[in-house]
Amino acid sequence: MARRKKLENTSLEEQLEYVEQEIRTKESDLKELCHRAKEIRKKIEEKQKDELFKALVASGKTIDEVMRFIKATGEDKIE
């Protein structure tokens, strides 16, 4: 692997080129990290939906019963 010259021993133009390349690299890394975070959030949301659905099924209640309960509970908090 080639050794990089120390920045202080290079011209200002070379230093600028190096810094701009580093910026492009970091921007690319940031985009990748943001994409990964979005995918993880999506997986968390799917897991929560699955858990909620399993709890609904295990409760033996119908969707209509659960919706009425949620609406009634929400109305109590509004008042």
Secondary structure, DSSP 8 states (H G I E B T S, - for coil): ------GGGS-HHHHHHHHHHHHHHHHHHHHHHHHHHHHHHHHHHHHHHHHHHHHHHHHT--HHHHHHHHHHHHHHHH-
